[in-house]
Amino acid sequence: MDATVVYNIPHQQGLQVFIAIYFYLTGLSAGSFVISVVAYLLGKTEYKPLGKIGAFLAPILLVIAPILLITDLGKPMRFFYLFFNVNPTSPLTWGTFLLTIYPISCLIYLYYVLKGNQKMIKTFGIIGIPLAISVHGYTGFVLALAKFSPIWNNSLMPLLWLISAMVSGIGLVIFVAIVMEKVFSVSLAKFAGEMSTETSTGKMLAETAASSTGVMPLNEMLGGVGKYLAGFIIFDLFLVFSEILVLLTESEEAAALAASLLTGDYSFLFLGLEILLGALIPLFLLLHPRTSRSLAAQTVAAVLVLIGVMTMRYIVIIGGQSVPFN
Amino acid sequence: MSKGEVRYGMVIDLRRCVGCHACSVACKSENDVPLGVFRSWVKQVEKGSYPNVRKHFLPSLCNHCEKPICVRNCPTTASYRREDGVVLIDYDKCIGCGYCIASCPYQVRFINPLRGTAEKCTFCQHRIDNGVVPSCVNTCNGRARVFGDLNDPNSEIAKLIATQPVQVLKADSGTEPRVYYINPDAGAMKGGYGPDSKVHLERGRNWSLSTTEKGRE
């Protein structure tokens, strides 16, 4: 026998839109940092331009992110309490210190990238990778340890969060590389070189520089990175698939949530934006032999991936609170 | 629960609840709870069709859990659990991050729109410290709410729990709530919207009110 709820009070959202955007930004930062380090550490000179872009993006994004966090507080002027009243069991406390250390390590890394000091790049790259993973991984635990919504409170969340961060990070680096070369006519080959100043040079210069330093043309380079991006998208899709499948059978509330994602209020955002536009179409563009080497297709794929991951953050944070739990 | 210590708890005997919402009103007035938010409320469900119809009620409040997730997750240690089991918030330490709202499986917490800090039922801490029962218990005209020391075998609440079948909400959350229900309805215990309640509101601060209302805190 169904019971109709005649009266219940409205409850407040725990995490709001700013938090979703914040998670997105830390994901972008961590993702681009990891790419940067991989480009430098694997010694693949042809990916160095991307490595440099990543080194620039990581600290910039991480400066914006905490501003969002602080403005979201009920008492913004009290944010420094986080440093003095420490609760070691709270993931937010872990985040407080990670968010302090990580941008500093990013800036030191960027300094040595600009200096071109290979040894120090390696040192701070190796220090930075676990920091980058934890600075985004902790946000996964923020959700996994909160009991509000069944879509958060599961052990898949931190991994899903990290993989989608890699997806968005690679997407952003590809997008910025294309914009720099095509819109602002910055020669990436020169940008990656030992000279640290950003000089705008013509395409001719870029090509001569490319031939002299052995940097491959942009579309070839991005095609190679695109393969990695495709791999992460597939992994991400698999994680989302397993999450939804388990949600459907986990509990009554979880099933209601899964139904809202698949057929209800969030079906357009979830199936349309996140899965189709944000994952399947980029996957096709990156893997199909006719489009994988085309700059236009790579641009579209990068933008779609960025939109897709933001949608995914929004759906998990806001959509996760959209069905009644009490 | 070791012997000799005070452990406060509440039993809500739904055989005696008439759904008058007096506890919600008493709580609002006792604790000066702002408009739009509630520390204690009565959820109401309807079952069946005429002539076999019945309303069921579920008075809700903070469960003052033995293992509170809000306390575990609070980043500034503003949420804490007292020796006697009452879970409280230090309003001078709270930064209003909202993570405790996200952590609580019972959704009893909210950000006070005037103060900007998290808030919830305190078992009327100011009253029980002076030997008086909480306001909702005091006002309940059916005597459905019983408050007392769970560790004292002679207290009314301990006798009720010992002799009656009791239930807690969302026992699978592993929080060990200290608010027990006698005779709750399954339909009322599971999640549900009311007809005109959008369940999850954006929390925000009412900055225009905060200056004028500050003096009353």
Interface residues (C-beta under 8 A of the other chain):
Chain A: M1 D2 A3 T4 V5 V6 Y7 N8 I9 P10 H11 Q12 Q13 G14 L15 Q16 D72 L73 G74 K75 R78 F79 Y81 L82 N85 V86 N87 T89 S90 P91 L92 T93 T96 V142 L145 A146 K147 F148 W152 E252 E253 A256 Q321 S322 V323 P324 F325 N326
Chain B: G36 V37 F38 W41 V42 K43 Q44 V45 E46 K47 G48 K55 H56 S60 I69 R72 N73 C74 P75 T76 T77 A78 K93 C94 I95 G96 C97 G98 Y99 C100 I101 A102 S103 C104 P105 Y106 Q107 R109 F110 I111 N112 R115 G116 T117 A118 S173 D185 A186 G187 A188 K190 G191 G192 Y193 G194 P195 S197 K198 V199 H200 L201 E202 R203 R205
